[in-house]
Amino acid sequence: MRQVKVLFKNEEAGILTQHDDGSFTFSYNDNWVTDSTKKAISLSLPKTKKEHYSKILFPFFYNMLPEGSNKQIVCKQHRIDKDDSFGLLIITAKEDNIGAINVQKI
């Protein structure tokens, strides 16, 4: 199992987990859900106390990954398997992202 904190504008919104069977869950922090001023990080991941589940990396997070030759370079430099989307997310989304979302390895 691997986990990352999901940060929205450098504030922890929730936890993204890759389970040993390859499935994924995303859970908002309780204080994020109860605070009416906090928005969902994505339309596909609405704010709820219920855990979101997917057999594959959620499209919202998958779309943050590099593609093509950029993906090949990052994978080679960091020795990440090209099919390890979660590992790639950990490396590429920890800083310098387009948008308000970053991740931090737990």
C-alpha positions in Angstrom: 0.0 0.0 0.0 1.2 3.5 -0.9 -0.3 6.8 0.1 0.0 10.5 -0.6 -1.5 13.5 1.0 -3.5 15.5 -1.6 -2.9 19.2 -1.2 -5.2 21.9 -2.6 -3.3 25.3 -2.6 -0.9 23.7 -0.1 -3.6 22.7 2.3 -4.3 19.0 2.9 -7.6 18.1 1.4 -7.4 14.3 1.6 -5.5 11.0 1.2 -5.0 9.1 -2.0 -4.2 5.4 -1.5 -3.0 2.7 -3.8 -3.9 -0.7 -2.3 -1.9 -3.9 -2.7 -4.4 -5.2 -5.2 -3.7 -2.1 -7.4 -7.0 -0.4 -6.7 -7.3 3.2 -5.4 -9.2 5.1 -2.9 -9.5 8.8 -2.2 -10.8 10.2 1.1 -11.4 13.8 2.0 -10.2 14.9 5.5 -13.1 15.3 7.9 -12.4 19.0 8.4 -12.4 19.5 4.6 -15.8 18.0 4.3 -17.3 19.9 7.1 -15.9 23.3 6.1 -18.4 24.8 3.7 -15.8 27.2 2.3 -13.7 24.2 1.0 -14.6 23.0 -2.5 -14.2 19.6 -4.0 -10.8 19.1 -5.7 -12.6 17.8 -8.8 -16.1 17.4 -10.2 -15.4 13.7 -10.5 -14.5 13.5 -6.8 -17.3 15.3 -5.0 -16.9 16.3 -1.4 -18.3 13.5 0.8 -17.4 11.6 3.9 -17.7 8.4 1.8 -14.5 7.0 0.4 -14.1 7.2 -3.4 -13.0 3.9 -5.0 -11.5 3.0 -8.4 -9.9 -0.1 -9.9 -7.6 2.3 -11.8 -5.9 5.6 -10.9 -8.7 8.2 -10.9 -8.8 10.1 -14.2 -8.4 13.4 -12.3 -5.0 12.3 -11.0 -4.0 10.4 -14.2 -4.4 13.6 -16.2 -1.8 15.3 -14.1 0.9 12.9 -15.4 3.4 13.6 -18.2 3.0 11.9 -21.5 5.1 10.8 -24.4 8.8 11.7 -24.4 8.4 13.7 -21.1 7.1 10.6 -19.4 9.9 8.5 -20.8 12.5 10.9 -19.5 11.0 11.1 -16.0 10.7 7.4 -15.8 14.2 6.8 -16.9 15.7 9.5 -14.5 13.8 8.2 -11.5 13.8 4.5 -12.4 10.1 4.2 -12.4 8.3 1.6 -14.5 6.4 3.3 -17.3 3.2 1.5 -16.1 3.5 2.7 -12.5 1.2 5.7 -12.7 1.1 6.2 -8.9 4.9 6.2 -8.7 4.9 8.7 -11.5 2.3 10.9 -9.7 4.4 10.8 -6.6 7.5 12.1 -8.4 5.8 14.7 -10.7 3.0 16.1 -8.7 4.9 16.9 -5.5 5.8 20.4 -6.8 5.7 22.7 -9.8 2.3 21.5 -11.0 -0.1 23.3 -13.3 -3.2 24.0 -11.1 -3.8 24.0 -7.4 -3.2 20.3 -6.6 0.1 18.8 -5.3 0.8 15.5 -3.5 3.1 14.6 -0.7 4.3 11.1 0.0 3.3 9.9 3.5 
